[in-house]
Amino acid sequence: MSNSSEIVAMLRTSELRQSIVRSLCSSTVALFALFPGKGGARLELAGSGTLVFTGKSHCILTAAHVWEKVLKNSAKIGIELTDNISHRCLFATVTMAPTVLKPDSGWSEWGPDLALLRIPPHRVGGIKAFKVFEDVKTPTKAPDFKTIGGWVAIGAPAELGSFTSTHAVVQVSGRFVDPEYHKRSPYDYYDFKLDTTAPQMPSTFGGMSGGGLWKVLVYCSPKTGQIDWVQRLKGVIYYEFPPQNGFRVIRCNGPQSVKAVSEMQQ
């Protein structure tokens, strides 16, 4: 059976990291807004979202500004279900009952900046054929034995995609990060830094708003002897600070804030 040091070593390997990111991407979607026009519908990347189950409804959890500034004004909302085939799922915007937690005045780094978009029940089954809904009310229990923790931020940076008015190719991707937790009553936050000078790293992270910050608990299964993990959604990305010395600080709503918007849902 692997000991802690062996698990840490494996967590540094690209193979295990890629497996974890693929797992998290199964609950992550890029969000598109479709606007009608004389020459046909215009497509716009709005941001990212996480498919969640709140105990009441199946929803897309995203940032409030993604809804308020873009999606709310569209005719239809689209999510991409798979990477390897062209299979976009479209919803009439009027059918997406929103629950929004936003600032009383003006958007800022302090938020709150969260939205739950309820998916019409008859559309849930088709999405489940391709994707996984994260249960935010009753998350998977942590193993009662030794685990090694890691953190991953997931989203679809616009800078890594290619777009025309009618077609988009986006890259939902994940980065292992080292977040710091803090509170500013009544909400909580995570901040993490990304090196914008690193290879294949975008200089700006527009498009990642609404994506998830996940905690991953990696362990060696006592039954199989194989490395496995438990994943938990801990935050929602919503703000990037100006770059400093090649780094950007990204801010996320924290778990208490996510719980607050979930409890607001009717």
C-alpha positions in Angstrom: 0.0 0.0 0.0 1.3 3.5 -0.9 2.4 5.7 2.0 1.8 9.4 2.1 5.1 10.3 0.5 4.3 8.0 -2.5 0.9 9.6 -2.9 2.5 13.1 -2.9 4.9 11.9 -5.5 2.1 10.5 -7.7 0.1 13.7 -7.3 3.0 15.6 -8.9 2.8 13.4 -12.0 1.0 14.6 -15.1 -0.9 11.4 -15.5 -2.7 11.6 -12.1 -3.2 15.3 -12.4 -4.8 14.9 -15.9 -7.1 12.2 -14.5 -8.3 14.4 -11.7 -8.9 17.4 -14.1 -10.9 15.2 -16.5 -13.0 14.1 -13.6 -13.7 17.7 -12.5 -14.4 18.7 -16.2 -17.3 16.2 -16.2 -19.2 18.6 -14.0 -18.0 21.8 -15.7 -19.5 23.5 -18.7 -18.7 26.5 -20.8 -21.7 28.9 -21.0 -22.7 30.5 -24.3 -25.3 33.2 -25.0 -27.1 33.2 -28.3 -28.5 36.5 -29.6 -30.9 36.6 -32.6 -29.9 38.8 -35.6 -30.8 39.4 -39.2 -27.8 37.4 -40.4 -28.5 34.6 -38.0 -27.9 34.0 -34.3 -24.8 35.5 -32.8 -22.8 33.4 -30.3 -20.9 34.8 -27.3 -18.9 33.1 -24.6 -20.4 34.2 -21.3 -18.3 32.3 -18.8 -18.1 28.9 -17.1 -20.4 27.0 -14.7 -20.7 23.9 -12.6 -23.5 21.4 -12.8 -24.9 20.9 -9.3 -27.8 19.3 -7.4 -29.0 21.4 -4.5 -31.3 18.9 -2.9 -34.2 20.7 -4.6 -33.2 21.2 -8.2 -30.5 20.4 -10.9 -28.8 23.7 -11.7 -25.9 25.5 -13.3 -23.9 27.3 -10.6 -22.0 30.3 -12.0 -21.1 33.9 -11.2 -23.9 36.4 -10.9 -22.3 38.8 -13.4 -22.2 36.0 -16.0 -26.0 35.9 -15.8 -26.7 39.6 -15.3 -24.3 41.0 -17.9 -24.6 38.4 -20.7 -26.9 35.4 -20.3 -29.9 37.3 -19.0 -30.2 39.3 -22.2 -29.9 36.4 -24.6 -32.5 34.5 -26.4 -31.0 31.1 -25.6 -28.3 29.7 -23.3 -26.0 27.0 -24.6 -23.7 24.5 -22.9 -21.2 22.2 -24.6 -21.7 18.6 -23.5 -18.7 16.9 -25.0 -15.3 17.8 -26.4 -15.1 15.2 -29.1 -18.4 15.7 -30.9 -20.5 18.8 -31.7 -23.2 18.4 -29.2 -24.5 21.7 -27.8 -27.4 21.7 -25.4 -29.6 24.9 -25.8 -32.1 26.3 -23.3 -34.6 29.1 -23.9 -33.3 31.8 -21.4 -36.8 32.4 -20.1 -36.9 28.8 -18.8 -33.8 29.1 -16.7 -35.2 30.3 -13.3 -32.3 32.2 -11.7 -31.4 32.6 -8.0 -28.9 35.5 -7.8 -26.7 36.7 -5.0 -25.1 39.9 -6.0 -23.8 43.2 -4.5 -26.4 45.9 -3.5 -24.5 48.4 -5.5 -21.8 48.0 -8.1 -19.6 45.0 -9.0 -16.4 44.7 -7.0 -13.8 42.3 -5.8 -15.9 41.7 -2.7 -19.0 40.4 -4.4 -21.0 38.4 -3.5 -21.2 37.2 -7.1 -23.2 33.9 -7.4 -26.1 32.6 -9.5 -28.0 29.3 -9.6 -29.7 28.7 -12.9 -32.4 26.0 -12.5 -32.4 23.5 -15.4 -35.9 22.5 -16.6 -36.5 19.0 -15.1 -37.3 17.4 -18.5 -33.8 18.4 -19.8 -31.8 16.9 -16.9 -31.7 13.3 -18.2 -30.2 14.3 -21.5 -27.4 16.2 -19.7 -26.7 13.3 -17.4 -26.0 11.1 -20.4 -22.8 13.2 -20.8 -22.2 15.0 -17.6 -22.2 14.6 -13.8 -24.0 16.8 -11.3 -22.2 17.6 -8.1 -24.3 17.3 -4.9 -23.6 20.5 -3.0 -26.1 19.8 -0.2 -24.8 16.3 0.6 -21.2 16.1 -0.7 -19.3 12.8 -0.7 -17.9 12.0 2.7 -14.2 12.2 3.2 -12.5 8.8 3.7 -11.8 8.0 7.4 -8.2 7.3 6.7 -5.1 9.3 5.5 -5.6 11.5 2.5 -3.5 14.1 0.7 -5.2 17.3 -0.3 -4.9 19.3 -3.5 -6.8 22.2 -5.1 -7.9 22.7 -8.7 -9.5 25.7 -10.5 -11.6 24.8 -13.5 -13.0 27.0 -16.3 -12.9 28.0 -19.9 -10.5 31.0 -20.5 -11.6 32.9 -23.5 -8.0 33.5 -24.5 -7.5 29.8 -25.1 -10.5 29.5 -27.4 -11.3 30.5 -30.9 -14.6 32.3 -31.9 -16.6 33.5 -34.8 -20.1 34.9 -34.6 -21.7 31.5 -35.1 -19.1 29.0 -33.8 -16.8 28.6 -30.8 -14.1 26.2 -29.8 -13.3 26.4 -26.1 -10.9 24.6 -23.8 -12.3 23.8 -20.4 -9.1 23.2 -18.4 -7.9 22.9 -14.8 -5.0 24.3 -12.9 -3.6 23.0 -9.6 -3.5 26.0 -7.2 -2.7 26.9 -3.7 -5.6 29.1 -2.4 -5.8 31.2 0.8 -9.1 31.3 2.7 -10.5 34.5 4.3 -13.8 36.0 5.4 -15.4 39.4 5.2 -18.7 39.0 7.0 -21.1 37.7 6.0 -19.3 36.0 3.0 -16.2 34.0 2.6 -13.5 33.8 -0.2 -10.6 32.0 -1.6 -7.7 33.8 -3.4 -5.0 32.1 -5.5 -2.2 33.3 -7.8 -1.5 32.2 -11.3 1.8 32.8 -13.2 0.7 34.3 -16.5 4.3 33.8 -17.8 4.1 30.0 -17.6 3.8 28.0 -20.8 0.2 27.8 -22.2 -1.1 30.1 -19.5 -3.4 32.9 -20.6 -2.5 36.4 -19.7 -6.1 37.1 -18.6 -8.8 34.7 -17.3 -12.0 36.1 -18.7 -14.3 33.2 -19.5 -13.3 31.4 -16.3 -15.8 33.4 -14.2 -18.3 31.0 -12.8 -15.9 28.0 -12.9 -15.3 25.9 -9.8 -12.6 25.8 -7.2 -12.4 22.2 -6.0 -10.7 20.4 -3.2 -9.4 17.0 -4.0 -8.6 14.4 -1.4 -6.3 11.7 -2.8 -5.8 8.4 -1.1 -4.8 4.8 -1.5 -7.8 2.5 -1.3 -7.3 -0.1 1.5 -9.5 -2.5 -0.5 -7.9 -2.3 -4.0 -4.5 -0.7 -3.2 -5.2 1.7 -6.1 -4.9 5.5 -5.9 -8.3 7.2 -5.9 -9.8 10.6 -4.8 -12.8 12.4 -3.5 -13.7 15.8 -5.0 -15.6 18.6 -3.4 -16.7 21.9 -4.8 -15.5 24.6 -2.5 -15.8 27.9 -4.4 -16.8 29.7 -7.6 -14.4 32.0 -9.6 -15.6 35.5 -10.2 -12.9 38.2 -10.1 -9.3 38.7 -11.4 -7.0 41.4 -10.0 -4.7 43.4 -12.3 -1.4 41.6 -13.0 1.6 42.2 -10.8 5.1 41.0 -11.7 3.7 38.4 -14.1 1.1 37.0 -11.6 -2.7 37.5 -11.3 -4.7 36.9 -8.1 -8.0 35.2 -8.8 -10.8 35.5 -6.3 -13.6 32.9 -5.6 -16.8 32.9 -3.6 -16.2 30.5 -0.7 -18.3 27.6 0.6 -20.4 29.7 3.0 -21.4 32.0 0.1 -22.3 29.0 -2.1 -24.4 27.7 0.7 -26.1 31.1 1.0 -27.2 31.2 -2.6 -28.3 27.5 -2.4 -30.6 28.3 0.6 -32.1 31.2 -1.3 -33.4 28.9 -4.0 -37.2 28.5 -4.0 
